[in-house]
Amino acid sequence: MPSAQIARRLRLAAQWTPISTGPDAIKSGRHWRTPRFSVVKITTASGLSGYGECAPIEQSEFDAALAKIQGRPATSFEVIRTLITGPVEAAINMALLDITGKIAKAPIYQVLGGPTRNKARAMAHLATPDPAAMNALQKQGYRAFRVPVTKDNAAAVLKQLRAAAGDGVDFVLDGAGNWTPGDASRLAASVERLHPLWLDEPCPLANVKAIAKITDENVTPLGFGRTALRPAEFQELLREQVIDVLRPDLARMSISSIRRAAAIAETYYTAVAPYNTGGKIATAAGLHLAASIPNFYLLDIPPGAAKITDGFAALPTAPGLGIEIKEGEWS
């Protein structure tokens, strides 16, 4: 989108977001940074606080974003998201939804019109294709795994893990964008009969026509989107029908933005499986997101971030994010 057009839209958004002196006005904020993610806290004039999580950001990024939104109603999360960009927007949007849910005395998914389901299917990341590590995660309740593979070992790894896992277990093969489209096409063909759920980010998104060739030649589903920052980035992929599973990253895109992407995907009968490598705040947000969209498929849930039972995580039921937060965990 041209910079002038973005500037015009931001100026209009600012005009439609009035400064408030009421109890719900954004008064202050705080930022913690950990090696894996950043946590933000937004507090209203009444003392009500909400929390959000995103990819690691600098204190200066948070301070600049906070300066733009101070004094505005915390419940104006849909408009406020247009005033800020980047991962910090994901965290602040999460925090404002947390506050809005607490004001409404309802879980976030109810504020957003849900629930569309009463539990969410979970997937664990298997750092190495080790059957023993997988079996340990199975004991924790997981029944789906995202497994890093190379272009040379994918079929062998999948066969080995399937033999060790038993029935009722599914696998996503993670390419992390490391293959060429040609390699991705050959790999997709080699695992077709092994029925992985999908190939995750098999190659970079630079050439949509090359990706279209993969989908034309193979039936193995493809998942893309972990590097996207805006819903518009998915439009060409969906229009060209080269994507089977939408993979927006909760650390990079806000709940509001992912819901917009999911609405676009729904018109193309495309499933949404949010990518999540964060902590319990991002995981709770992912569960609320899952319960607020009809085309949700599966959520990455790191071990320990939520309780998994028979492959599913229950939805939070308390107001806002619905989880207990201890600030000392990041200090």
C-alpha positions in Angstrom: 0.0 0.0 0.0 1.4 3.4 -0.9 2.8 5.4 2.0 0.5 8.4 1.2 -2.6 6.2 1.4 -1.5 4.7 4.7 -0.9 8.2 6.1 -4.4 9.3 5.0 -6.0 6.3 6.7 -4.1 6.8 9.9 -5.1 10.4 10.0 -8.7 9.5 9.6 -8.4 6.8 12.3 -6.9 9.3 14.7 -9.9 11.7 14.1 -12.3 8.9 14.9 -10.6 7.9 18.2 -11.6 10.6 20.7 -9.6 11.4 23.8 -11.4 10.2 26.9 -11.5 11.4 30.5 -13.6 8.5 31.7 -12.6 5.5 33.8 -11.7 3.4 30.7 -9.2 5.8 29.3 -5.7 4.4 28.8 -3.5 6.0 31.5 -0.2 4.1 31.6 1.7 1.1 30.5 4.7 -1.1 31.2 6.9 -3.3 29.1 9.0 -6.4 30.1 11.4 -8.1 27.6 12.4 -11.7 27.8 14.7 -13.7 25.5 11.7 -15.2 23.7 9.0 -12.5 23.8 7.9 -9.1 25.2 5.0 -8.6 27.6 3.1 -5.3 27.9 0.7 -4.1 30.5 -1.9 -1.4 29.8 -3.7 0.3 32.7 -6.8 2.5 32.6 -7.7 5.5 34.7 -9.8 3.3 36.9 -6.8 1.0 37.6 -8.0 -1.9 35.5 -5.1 -3.6 33.7 -4.7 -5.8 30.7 -1.7 -7.9 29.4 -0.4 -8.7 26.0 2.5 -10.5 24.4 4.4 -10.2 21.2 7.8 -10.9 19.6 10.7 -9.1 21.4 10.5 -5.3 21.0 12.6 -2.4 22.3 11.4 -0.2 25.2 11.5 2.8 22.8 9.0 1.0 20.5 6.6 0.5 23.3 7.0 4.1 24.6 6.2 5.5 21.2 3.1 3.3 20.8 1.9 4.2 24.3 2.2 7.9 23.6 -0.1 7.5 20.6 -2.9 5.8 22.6 -2.8 7.4 26.0 -6.1 9.0 26.9 -8.1 7.0 24.4 -10.8 4.5 25.5 -9.3 1.0 26.1 -12.5 -0.5 24.5 -11.7 1.2 21.2 -9.3 -1.6 20.4 -10.4 -1.9 16.7 -9.6 1.7 16.0 -6.5 2.0 18.2 -4.9 -0.9 16.2 -4.7 1.4 13.2 -2.6 3.9 15.1 0.3 1.6 15.7 2.2 -1.0 13.6 4.5 -4.0 14.1 4.6 -6.6 16.8 3.8 -4.0 19.5 0.4 -3.6 18.0 -0.2 -7.4 18.6 0.6 -7.0 22.3 -1.4 -3.8 22.8 -4.4 -5.2 21.0 -4.3 -8.3 23.2 -4.0 -6.1 26.4 -7.0 -3.9 25.3 -9.1 -6.9 24.6 -8.2 -8.3 28.1 -9.4 -5.0 29.6 -12.6 -5.0 27.5 -13.4 -8.5 28.6 -12.9 -7.6 32.2 -15.1 -4.5 31.8 -17.8 -6.7 30.2 -17.2 -9.4 32.9 -16.8 -12.0 30.0 -14.1 -13.9 28.2 -12.6 -12.2 25.2 -14.2 -14.7 22.8 -17.7 -13.7 24.0 -16.9 -10.0 23.5 -15.9 -11.1 19.9 -19.1 -13.0 19.3 -18.1 -16.5 20.2 -17.7 -19.2 21.2 -17.7 -21.1 18.0 -16.4 -24.2 19.8 -15.8 -25.4 23.4 -12.2 -26.5 23.0 -9.3 -26.0 20.7 -7.1 -28.6 19.0 -3.5 -28.3 20.1 -0.2 -29.0 18.4 3.3 -29.3 20.0 6.5 -28.4 18.3 8.9 -31.4 18.3 12.3 -29.7 18.3 14.0 -32.9 17.0 12.4 -35.9 15.3 12.9 -38.0 18.4 10.3 -40.7 19.1 11.1 -40.7 22.8 10.6 -36.9 23.0 7.3 -37.3 21.1 6.1 -40.0 23.4 6.8 -37.8 26.4 4.6 -35.1 24.9 1.9 -37.6 24.1 1.8 -38.3 27.9 1.1 -34.6 28.4 -2.0 -35.0 26.1 -0.7 -33.9 22.7 -2.0 -35.7 19.6 -0.5 -33.5 16.9 3.1 -32.5 16.3 5.0 -30.0 14.1 8.3 -31.6 13.1 11.3 -29.9 11.5 12.5 -31.9 8.5 14.9 -31.5 5.6 14.2 -32.0 2.0 16.0 -35.3 2.2 14.7 -36.9 5.4 11.0 -35.9 5.5 9.5 -39.2 4.4 11.8 -41.3 6.6 11.1 -39.1 9.7 7.4 -39.2 9.2 7.4 -43.0 8.8 9.5 -43.4 12.0 7.3 -41.1 14.1 4.1 -42.6 12.8 5.3 -46.1 13.8 6.2 -44.8 17.3 3.1 -42.7 17.8 0.4 -45.2 17.2 -3.1 -44.4 16.0 -4.8 -41.0 16.3 -1.7 -38.8 16.0 -1.1 -36.3 13.2 2.0 -34.5 11.9 2.8 -31.2 10.3 6.2 -31.1 8.4 8.0 -27.8 9.1 10.2 -26.4 6.3 10.7 -23.0 8.0 10.9 -21.4 4.6 14.2 -23.1 3.9 13.5 -25.0 0.6 13.3 -23.8 -3.0 9.9 -24.2 -4.6 11.3 -27.1 -6.7 12.5 -28.9 -3.6 9.2 -28.2 -1.9 7.3 -29.8 -4.8 9.5 -32.9 -4.7 9.1 -33.2 -1.0 5.3 -32.8 -1.2 5.2 -35.6 -3.7 7.3 -37.9 -1.6 5.0 -37.6 1.5 1.6 -37.6 -0.3 0.8 -41.2 0.6 1.9 -40.6 4.3 -0.8 -37.9 4.7 0.8 -35.2 6.8 -1.7 -32.5 7.9 0.2 -30.0 5.8 3.7 -28.8 4.9 4.4 -25.7 7.0 6.2 -22.8 5.3 8.0 -25.1 2.8 9.6 -22.1 0.9 9.7 -18.3 0.9 6.6 -16.5 -0.4 8.6 -14.4 -2.9 7.2 -16.1 -6.0 3.4 -16.9 -5.8 3.5 -18.5 -9.3 6.2 -20.9 -8.2 4.1 -21.9 -5.2 1.1 -22.3 -7.4 3.1 -24.9 -9.4 3.5 -26.9 -6.1 -0.2 -27.0 -5.5 -0.9 -27.9 -9.2 1.4 -30.9 -9.0 0.6 -32.2 -5.5 -2.3 -32.8 -3.2 -0.2 -32.4 0.0 -1.7 -29.3 1.8 0.5 -26.2 2.2 0.5 -23.8 5.2 1.9 -20.2 4.9 1.8 -16.9 6.8 4.2 -17.0 9.7 6.1 -14.0 8.4 3.0 -11.8 7.6 2.3 -8.6 9.4 -1.0 -7.5 7.8 -4.1 -9.4 6.6 -3.6 -8.0 3.1 -0.5 -10.1 2.7 -2.7 -13.2 2.5 -5.0 -11.9 -0.2 -2.9 -12.9 -3.3 -2.2 -16.3 -1.8 -5.9 -16.9 -1.2 -6.9 -15.5 -4.5 -4.5 -17.7 -6.4 -5.6 -20.7 -4.2 -2.1 -21.7 -3.3 -2.6 -21.9 0.4 -4.6 -24.5 2.3 -3.9 -23.5 5.9 -3.4 -19.9 7.0 -0.6 -19.5 9.6 -0.7 -16.0 11.1 1.8 -15.5 13.9 0.3 -14.4 17.2 3.6 -12.7 18.1 3.5 -10.5 14.9 -0.2 -10.0 14.1 -2.9 -8.9 16.5 -6.1 -10.8 17.4 -8.1 -8.2 15.5 -5.9 -8.4 12.4 -5.9 -12.2 12.4 -9.7 -12.2 12.6 -9.7 -10.0 9.5 -7.4 -12.5 7.7 -9.6 -15.4 8.9 -12.7 -13.7 7.5 -11.0 -13.4 4.1 -9.8 -17.0 4.3 -13.4 -18.2 5.1 -14.6 -17.0 1.7 -12.0 -19.3 0.1 -12.9 -22.3 2.4 -9.4 -22.0 4.0 -8.6 -23.1 7.5 -6.7 -21.0 10.1 -4.1 -22.5 12.3 -2.4 -19.6 14.3 1.3 -20.0 14.8 2.4 -19.5 18.5 5.8 -20.0 20.1 5.1 -17.6 23.0 4.1 -18.0 26.7 0.8 -18.4 28.5 -0.5 -15.0 27.6 -0.2 -15.5 23.9 -1.5 -19.0 24.3 -4.6 -17.8 26.1 -5.1 -15.2 23.4 -4.8 -17.9 20.8 -7.5 -19.9 22.5 -9.8 -16.9 22.6 -9.1 -16.3 18.9 -9.8 -20.0 18.1 -13.2 -19.6 19.8 -14.1 -16.5 17.9 -13.6 -17.6 14.3 -15.5 -20.4 12.5 -12.7 -21.7 10.4 -10.2 -22.4 13.1 -8.2 -25.6 12.7 -5.4 -26.0 15.2 -3.2 -23.9 17.5 0.5 -24.3 18.4 0.6 -24.6 22.2 4.1 -24.8 23.7 4.3 -27.5 26.5 3.3 -26.0 29.9 1.4 -23.0 28.4 -2.0 -24.7 28.8 -3.4 -28.0 29.9 -3.9 -30.5 27.1 -6.4 -33.4 27.3 -6.7 -35.9 24.4 -5.2 -33.4 22.0 -7.4 -30.4 23.0 -7.1 -27.4 25.3 -10.2 -26.1 27.1 -11.2 -22.5 26.6 -10.6 -20.0 29.4 -13.9 -19.1 31.2 -12.9 -16.1 33.4 -13.2 -12.5 32.2 -10.7 -11.1 29.8 -7.8 -13.4 29.0 -9.0 -15.6 31.9 -5.6 -16.5 33.3 -3.7 -15.7 36.4 -0.7 -13.5 35.7 2.3 -13.1 38.0 4.5 -10.1 36.9 7.5 -11.4 38.8 7.9 -14.1 36.1 9.4 -11.5 33.8 11.1 -9.0 36.2 
